[in-house]
Amino acid sequence: PFAFARHCRITTRNKMNATQFEECMNAMQGTPQKRSAAARLPSSAPGEEATRRGRTPASRPHGDRFIPQRSAMDMDVSHFELTRAREEENATVNASPAKEEYKKALAANLFAGGATNKVLAFKHKAPAAPADHQNSLRVLYTQNRDAGLLPKKYSRHIPQAPERILDAPELLDDYYLNLLDWNERNVLGVALGDSIYLWNASDGSIQQLMQTSGDNSHVTSLAWVQDGPGGEGRYMAVGTSDHTVQIWDVQRLKQVRSMHGHRARVSSLSWNGPLLSSGGRDSVVMHHDVRVADHKVGTLRGHAQEVCGLKWSPSGTQLASGGNDNILNVWDDRYTSSANGVCDQPLLRLDQHRAAVKALAWCPWQRNLLASGGGTADRMIRFWNSSTGACLNAVDTHSQVCALQWAKHDRELVSSHGYSHNQLILWKYPSMVKVAELTGHTSRVLHMAQSPDGTTVVTAAADETLRFWKILSGGEASKKERAAAKESILNSMTIR
């Protein structure tokens, strides 16, 4: 058959008649002598030959699906299709679109409703697989079948280098202080030694707010008043080493109030509307109502050593305090029911940390979720349910936890660390998978604050530098800004 097939190809190059074409087809299906010899063999009972070979007799004969069936072919049409190509080689000169359309219409009428270019007809299809058949290649070719139909997940780029670096000379290397805060008007306050400086992130301007007046005195804490988005951001609370809490008017660069009560330095501050809470080395937390002359309205006694962490919850109903005694306390408003405003029993007393608890952060998008971080001997980030006191999760960071910041728009948490890696880590919550680990500071990263738009965190380290890391998404507003910027870039890419 292969010799005859070669003969068919050679003959087709010249000119083939119907008889020669039929000989080619006979060569591919079997010679007439072989078919006639098979026809002269005596017939056997149905299924006898199959039984003799140990096979199940087939219900109907199946031909090879790769050998054409003559019964399904029109020999004249096939001969025409094979021979017209040579005739049309010399007809291309006089070809026209009208003539080609006429040929197509004529072929559609002559060939029973539709012209075809098929010369060989394959009648039988491949036999169907059994019902219990498992294709071993099905997993390979179908596992990504719907991948193109699924919506693509957005993955943002997280830069490994800071966006900006500022010098911070005379920044105190003291783990228990809180010397950095960023307000809603995009003004960053930082305490350097005995002075506080304000850096406007919008225009880059810098001005000095205040300077302490005593010998060897310095700023130990600061906190902007929380007046919400669009507020004036006018006042700042300042804690000093000479036991005082001061209120400063930032617009007039003037001190408007000084409040006493602590017997040691004031190392932590937190606002709750007009109520200012302060924690000091005297292990006491005090509540100050800045609207009235008799400002001292409450005293909380639940620590044995310095109160270095202090944060009000977003709802303003609970206050978290962390101390150098490895204790984390959660307070409510029960101090108001006391005759003298003193409360010795916190709502929750949590003692699972094994080092000082300075890093505290309330989740802005999940109620009653509190994150806390321990010092060098602990190195743990713990998550608490502040209504039940249950520890939801604990992660060993292998480094001193100095500060924590929840992302405003995503389920992410940023932690800054000291001994021994001095790094910044972006975590995915609640899986606590590391999204990014950022290095650059050469000493422990003591303080951290977040920009009002929720895209940037600033860190202050003992290496006397401020570093700005644009690692957060910023929510829908930031995505729209990125889309607008991308569109403007594409519009500018025109070819002239």
N, C-alpha and C positions, 0 to 999 in steps of 0.2 A: 504493500500500500504506500510506503514512503517513496518508492521509485515512481509509482504512478502519480502521486501527489506532486513530485518534482516535475514530472512530465506535464501535468496540468498547468503548473506555474509557467513553464517555458512556452507552452502552447498559448497561454493567455496573453503573453507578451506580443505574440504575432496576431493570430486571429483564430478564434475557436468556433466551430460549428456545434450544433445541438448533439450530434453523435459523439464528438470528442468530449463534450461536457458530461454526457451520461457515462462515458467510460471513466472519467475522473471520479464521479460519484460512486460508481461501482467499486472502484479501487479503494475508496475510503470506507465503504461498508462491507466489503468482501466480494470476491470475484464471483461471477455467475456459475463457474464450475464448482466452486465450493458450496454455493447455495443449492445447486441441483444435486450434488452428491449427498448433501444432508437431507434433501427431500426424498432420496431413494432409500434411506435407511428405514427399516421396519419400525412402525410406531409401537411404543410401549404404553403400558397402562399409565393413566395420569398419576404423577407423583412417584412412579416407580424408580426413575433415575435419581430423583432427589432423595428417596428413601435409601437407595443403595449407597449414596454418599453420606448419609447421616444428617441430611438437612431437611428443614421443614419446607414443604412445597409452597411456592409463592402463590398468592391469590390471583395475580395477573402479571404478565411479563413486563419487565422494566428494561428499557434500553439504556445505554450509556448516555447520560445527559450531555456529554461532550462530543458525541457523534451526531450529526444532523439527521433528521428524519425526512425521507423523500416524500412521504405521504403528505407532509405539511408544506411542501414547496411547489411553486409553479415553475416548471422547468424553462418555459419560454421567457418568463419575466427574469429569471436568474441569468439566462443566457444573454438577454438584452443588457442587464446591469453590468455583466462582465465585459461586454464588447463595446458599449457606447463610450467608455472613457477614451479609447483611442480615436474614435470618430470625432469626439468633441475637442480634441487637441487642436485641430485645424479650423474649428468653427468659432473660436474665441474672438477672431477678428471681427466677424459680423454679428457678434452677440449684442443684444440690446435688452433693457429691462422689460419692454413690452413682450418681446419674444420669450423671455424666461418665464414671465407670468402665464403666457399662453401654454407653454410646455407643462407647467405645473397643473393648470386647469385640465389639460388634455389627459395627463397621467392620472389625475384623480378620477376622471370618468372611465378611463379604460381599465384601471386596476381596481374596480369594484369599490369605489368610495374613498380610496386613499392610496397614494403612491408610497412605495417603500424602497429603501436602499439595501435591505437585507437580502443577501444571496443564499445563505444557509439558514434553515429554520430548526431551532431546537425546541422540540415539542414537550418533552418530559421535564419536570422540575425535580430538584433534589428531594429525596424522600424525607418525610418529617421525622424528627427525632422522637424517641420514646418519651412517654409522659414523665418518667422518673429520671430522665437524663440530665446531668449537671455538667454544663460547659466549664471546663477548667479556666478558660480565658475570659469568662464573663466578668469576674471581679476586676481584671486588669483593664478592660475596655469600658466599663460602666461606672467605676467609682467616681470619676470626675465628670460624668455626663452632664450634671446640672450645675457645675461650677460656674459656667458663664452666665447662668440665669440668676444666680444669687446676687443680692446687692453687695457691692464692694464695701468692706469696712474701712473707715477712715483711720489712718495711722499718721500721726503728726511727727514731724522731725523734732528731736530733742537735742539741742546743741550741747556739746560737751565742754565748751568754753564759756566763760562769763561774757555777757554783752557789754559790761562796763566795769571798770575797776577804779575806785577812789581811795585815796590815802586817808587814813584815820589815825593820826599821831596821838599818842598818849591815851589810847583806848586801854582801859584797865583790864588786866588778865585776871579776872575774878569770876569764878563759875556761878556764884550766888547772886550776882547783880543782873539787872534788866535795863539795858542801856540803848535800846533801839525800838522805834515805833514809826509806822507809816499811816497817815490819816487819809480821809476820803477826798481831800482837796489836793492829793498827790504831793504832799510835803513830807519829807522824811526827817525825823528828829533823831540825833545821835549825840550821846554824851561822851566827851573826850576830856578826861581828867576832871577839872573843876568847872568846865563850860559845856553848854549845849549849843549845837549848831543845827541850823535848818537848811536842808537842801531841797529846792523846788525841782521836782523831776520834769515839770512841763517846760521850764525855760532854763534850767541849769543854774539858777542863781543860788548863792549861799549867803547866809547872814547868821550872826551870833545872837542867840536869844538871851542868855544869862551867864553869870559867873558867880560861883559861891564866894562868900565873903569871909570865912574863917581860916585860920592857919591849919594847914593839912586837911582841910575839908574838901569834899568832892561829891559829885553827883553819883547816887547809887541806884536810881531808878527813874523812869519817866513813862508817861502814858498819855496819849491824846484822848480828849473827851470824845465819846462816841455819840455824835449827833446825826449819824445816818447819811446815806447818799444825798448829795445836794446841800448838806449842812455847811456851816461856816468853817468848822474845824478851827475855832478861834482860841480855845483854851487847852493848856497842857498842864498836867500834874507832874510835879518833880519831887522825888525823894532824895534826901541828902544824908551825909554821914554824921551831921550834927543833930539828928533825931527829928527833923522837921519835914512837913509836907507842905509844898508851896503850889499855888495856882498862878499861872502866868497867862497874860493876854498876849497872844502871838502877834496880832495886828499892831498893837501899840508898843510891843516889846517891853512890857511893864508887869511887875508882880502885883497881883490884886489881892492875894491872901496868903497867910502863913498859919499852919495849924500844927499844934503840938499835942503830945500825948504819949508818944513812944519814948522808951528809955534807952534805945540804941538805934543804929542806922536803919533806915527804911529801904529795904531791898526789893520790894515788889509792890505794884499798884494795879488796880483794875477798876474800871468805871461800870456803873449800872444806872444809866440815866443821871440824875443829880446826885446819886450816892457814889462816893468814892471809898473803896476799900484799900487798906494799906497793911502790909505785913513787914515785920522787922526782925532784927536779930534778937529782940527780947521775947521771941516766940509767940507774939500776940498779933491777932488780926483785928484792926479797928475799922468801924464804919463811920464815915464823915458825910453829913448832909451839908453840901456847900451853899445851900440857899439860906441857912439860918446862922445866927451868931454862935449859938451853942452847937457846934458842928458835930461833936461826938455823940452818936446815937446808939452805938453798939460795940461790944467787945467780945471776941471769940477766943477762947483759951482751949486749944486742943493739941498743941505741939510742945515738945520739950526743948527744941532747938530752933534755929533761925528759919523763918518762913521765906523761902526763896522762890516759890511758884504760887501765883494767884490768878484765877480766871473765873469770871462770871459766865454762866451759860447764856446762849442767845435769847432764851425766853426771860432771863432775869430772875428766875426762881431758885436757882442753885448756885453756890459758890464752891469752887474746888481750890483747896490750899495744899501745897506740898512743902515739906520741910526737910531740914538736914537730919532729922531723926528717922528718916526712911518711911515716914507716915504720909498717907494721902487721905485728907478729910474732905467730905462733901457736906456743906452746910445749907440749911434752908432759913426761913424767916422766924424760927422759934425764939430768936433773941428778943424779938419785939414783945413777947409775952412776959419777959422778965422785968421785975420792978426797976432794976438798975441797968438793964440792957446788956447784962453779962450772960454768956452762954458757955457752959463747959462741956456739953455733950453734942457732938456733931450728928448729923443725920446718918452718915456712914463713916466708919473708920476702917481704912484698908491698909494692911501692913504687909503686903506680899513683896514689895520692893526691898532690896537689900542694900540700897544706897540712897543718897539724897534725891528727892523728887522735885526737880525744877521744871522740866518740860511738861507743860499741860496744854491741851487743846480740845475745845468742844466742837463736835461735828456740826457744821452749819446746815446740813440737809437731812440729818437723822436725829430725832429727839432723844435725849437721855444717853447719848453716846459720848463717852469721854475717853481721850487717849492720854496716857502718861508715860514718861520716860525716866529711867533711873540713871544714876551716876556710874562711875568707873567700876565699882564693885558689883553692880547689877547688870547694866548694859541692856536692859529689857525695855521693849515697848509693850505696854499692856492696854487693853481695851475693856472698858467697864460699862455696865448698865447702871446708870446713876439712880435709877428708881428701885432696883433690887440689890445692888452691890455685887452682882455676879461678874466675874472676870470672863469676858467673852473670848479673848484670845491673848496670847503672849508670844512675842517674837524676840529672839536673841539677836541683837545687832552686832555683837562682838566689838562694841566700841561705846564709849561714854555718850549718853544721849543728852544733848544740851538744849535743843529746842524742837518744837513740833509745829507744823502748820498744815491744816486741812485745805485742800483745793476748794475754791468757792463754787466751781461749776462742774467738777468731775469727782468721781469716787476715787480720789487719790490723796495720799498723805506724803508730806515732805518732812524729813528729819535731818537735823544737823548734829554732827558728832565731834567729840574731842579725842582724848587718848583711846586708841592709839593710831587711828587712821585719818582723822581730821577731814572727813568727807561729808558730802551731801547726798542723800538717797531719796529717790522718788519711788514710792510704793503704790501698788494697785490694791485697793481695798474692795472686798474683804479677803481676797486671796493672799495678800501681802507678798506678792511677787515683785521683785525689784524691776522697775521699768528703766531706771537709769541710776548710775552711781557716778557722781561728779567729784572730781578732785581739783585742787588748785591752791587752796589755803595750805600754808606751811605750819600752822599751829591750830589749836582746837577752835572750832567754829562755835562761839559762845552764844550769839544772838541771831535771830531771824525774824523778818517781817515780810508781809505780802502787800503787793501793790493794790490799789483800789479796783482796778479792772480785772484782777485775778489772773494775770498772765506771768507775773514776775515775782520772784522772791529775792530779797536782799539779805546777805549774810555779813556779819561782823565777826572777825576772828582776832585772836591774840597776836597775829602777825601784823596788826595795825592796818588792815585793808578792809574796804567794803567791796563786795562783789555782787553784781546783779545778774541773776540767772533767769532767762526767759524760757521756762520749762513747762509752764502750765498752759492749758488750752484757752482759757478766757471765756468759754461759753459761746453762745450763738452770736453775740456781737462781734467777737473776735473772728469767728468763721466768716461772717459777712464782710468784714474788713479784708480778710485774706482773699475772698472770692473777688471783691472789687479790685484789689490790687492786681490779681492775676488777669482779670478781664482788661484792665488798662494796659498791662504789658502786652497782651495778645493784640489789642487794637493798635498798638504802636508798631507792631511788627508787620508793616506793609511793604510791598514791593512796588517800586515806581520805575 
